[in-house]
């Protein structure tokens, strides 16, 4: 219906575009434009010596923080990694349930912080970003993490992670919900300072397609076409 009555339908990801294209007849009205991270990419610096793994998101089923706690259990069990912590930033209805799971697993290096409007400080003080979501519309947090030069480990869920993260180049993309492999890839990054530094160097190289100037230009072009 939206395709029939609209001059244009704009979707966030290439996966969304292909899904709409397969389901609607009026494909000429479809456009795909990314969102952009709200940070100045030119001024960001990353400290590879930090010992914090960061995850950001609502404490809800979609975000898969239950998976992340299982993964972190495997990390905490590694005697070589006693100086690393997991920082989870967010609020939501599963907060108490997740705290109970943390206690059941016997975790002692998880830091919980509430939602903040100054999330850039958390990115600046982290060394790796992780995403364990069950699904996403568009994983803007991955763009934010890349903007800060953070190596990323993410499940290969629908709508975007493998378009944002280049596997083995600036992070790792793991088969959906493979906790053991996720933990192994995370431990590889934690243990190898040089690899993290190498991933950081590559992290921002493909960010132009997600830059504010690029995205705004796409919108301006679209609006000009609609008013011609």
C-alpha positions in Angstrom: 0.0 0.0 0.0 2.8 2.4 0.9 4.4 1.8 -2.5 1.1 2.4 -4.3 0.3 5.7 -2.6 3.8 7.2 -2.1 6.0 9.1 -4.5 9.0 7.4 -2.9 9.6 4.8 -0.2 13.0 5.2 1.5 14.5 2.2 3.3 17.6 2.0 5.5 19.5 -1.0 4.3 20.2 -3.0 1.1 18.5 -6.0 2.7 15.3 -3.9 3.2 15.5 -2.7 -0.4 15.7 -6.2 -1.8 12.8 -7.3 0.5 10.6 -4.5 -0.7 11.7 -5.0 -4.3 10.6 -8.6 -4.1 7.2 -7.8 -2.6 5.9 -4.7 -4.4 5.1 -4.0 -8.0 6.0 -0.3 -8.0 9.7 -0.8 -7.6 10.5 2.5 -9.3 9.5 4.3 -6.1 12.0 2.5 -3.9 15.2 4.3 -2.6 17.8 3.1 -0.2 19.6 5.7 2.0 21.7 4.9 5.1 21.5 6.7 8.4 24.8 8.4 9.6 26.5 8.5 13.0 26.2 11.8 14.8 29.9 12.2 15.5 32.7 14.2 13.8 34.7 11.4 12.2 37.7 13.7 11.6 38.3 14.4 15.3 38.0 11.0 16.8 40.9 9.2 18.4 41.0 5.6 19.6 43.0 4.3 22.5 44.0 0.7 21.8 45.3 0.2 25.3 41.8 0.3 26.9 40.7 -2.9 28.4 37.0 -2.5 28.0 34.6 -4.4 25.7 31.5 -2.2 25.0 27.9 -3.0 24.1 25.2 -0.4 23.8 21.4 -0.9 23.5 18.0 -1.3 25.2 17.8 -4.2 27.7 15.2 -6.0 25.6 14.9 -9.4 24.0 15.9 -8.1 20.5 19.3 -7.0 21.7 20.5 -10.4 22.8 22.3 -9.4 25.9 21.5 -12.9 27.3 23.7 -14.3 24.6 26.4 -11.7 25.5 26.5 -12.8 29.1 27.0 -16.4 28.0 29.8 -15.3 25.7 31.4 -13.2 28.5 31.4 -16.3 30.7 33.7 -18.0 28.3 35.9 -14.9 28.3 36.0 -14.6 32.0 36.9 -18.3 32.2 40.2 -17.6 30.3 42.9 -17.0 32.9 44.9 -14.8 30.4 42.1 -12.2 30.4 41.6 -11.2 34.0 42.2 -7.5 33.3 39.4 -7.0 30.9 35.8 -6.0 31.7 32.5 -5.9 29.8 30.6 -2.6 29.9 26.9 -2.7 28.9 25.2 0.7 28.5 21.4 0.8 28.3 18.1 0.5 30.2 15.0 -1.7 29.7 12.5 -4.2 31.0 14.9 -7.1 31.2 17.4 -5.4 33.5 16.5 -7.5 36.6 16.4 -10.7 34.6 19.8 -10.0 33.1 21.3 -9.2 36.5 20.0 -12.5 37.8 21.6 -14.3 34.9 24.9 -12.5 35.6 24.7 -13.7 39.2 23.9 -17.3 38.1 26.8 -17.4 35.7 29.1 -16.1 38.5 30.3 -13.1 36.4 32.3 -10.4 38.3 33.6 -8.2 35.5 30.4 -6.8 34.0 29.7 -3.1 34.4 26.1 -1.9 33.9 25.5 1.7 33.0 22.2 3.4 32.3 21.3 5.1 29.0 23.2 8.3 28.5 23.1 11.2 26.0 26.9 11.3 26.2 27.6 7.9 24.8 30.7 9.2 23.0 32.5 9.0 26.3 31.8 5.3 26.5 33.1 4.7 22.9 36.2 6.7 23.6 37.0 4.6 26.7 36.5 1.2 25.0 38.8 -1.0 23.0 36.3 -3.4 21.3 32.6 -3.2 20.4 30.3 -6.3 20.4 26.7 -6.7 19.1 24.7 -9.8 19.9 21.3 -8.7 18.6 18.7 -11.2 17.4 17.7 -8.7 14.6 18.1 -5.1 13.7 16.4 -2.6 11.4 19.7 -0.9 10.8 22.6 -1.3 13.2 23.5 2.4 13.8 25.6 1.4 16.9 28.0 -0.4 14.5 28.5 2.8 12.6 29.1 4.7 15.8 31.6 2.1 16.9 33.4 2.3 13.6 33.4 6.1 13.7 35.4 5.7 17.0 37.8 3.2 15.4 36.6 0.3 17.5 37.2 -3.3 16.2 33.8 -5.0 16.1 32.5 -8.6 16.7 28.9 -9.1 15.6 26.4 -11.8 14.8 25.7 -12.0 11.1 22.0 -11.1 11.5 19.8 -9.7 8.8 19.9 -6.0 7.8 23.4 -4.7 7.9 26.3 -6.0 10.0 28.1 -7.6 7.0 27.6 -4.3 5.0 29.2 -2.3 7.8 31.9 -4.6 9.1 34.4 -6.3 6.8 35.1 -9.7 8.2 38.7 -10.1 9.1 39.5 -6.5 8.1 38.0 -4.3 10.8 36.2 -6.9 12.8 34.6 -10.3 12.8 31.2 -11.4 11.6 30.0 -14.6 13.4 27.2 -16.9 12.3 24.0 -16.0 14.1 23.9 -17.1 17.8 27.1 -19.2 17.7 28.2 -18.3 21.2 31.4 -20.4 21.1 32.7 -18.9 17.9 31.8 -15.4 19.0 33.8 -15.9 22.2 36.8 -17.2 20.3 36.8 -14.3 17.9 36.5 -11.9 20.8 39.3 -13.5 22.7 41.5 -13.3 19.6 41.0 -9.6 19.5 41.5 -9.2 23.2 44.8 -11.1 23.2 46.3 -9.4 20.2 47.1 -5.7 20.6 48.6 -5.5 17.1 45.5 -7.0 15.5 43.3 -4.5 17.3 45.5 -1.6 16.1 45.4 -3.0 12.6 41.6 -3.3 12.6 41.4 0.2 14.0 43.4 1.6 11.0 41.0 0.0 8.6 37.8 0.8 10.5 37.2 4.3 9.1 38.4 3.7 5.6 34.9 2.8 4.2 33.0 5.3 6.4 32.6 7.8 3.6 29.4 6.1 2.3 28.0 6.6 5.8 29.2 10.1 6.4 26.8 13.0 7.1 27.8 14.9 4.0 27.2 11.9 1.8 23.8 11.0 3.3 22.6 14.6 3.3 23.6 14.9 -0.4 21.5 11.7 -1.1 18.5 13.3 0.6 18.9 16.6 -1.2 19.2 14.9 -4.5 16.0 12.8 -3.8 14.0 15.9 -2.7 15.2 17.9 -5.8 14.0 15.0 -8.0 10.6 15.0 -6.3 10.1 18.7 -6.9 11.2 18.8 -10.5 
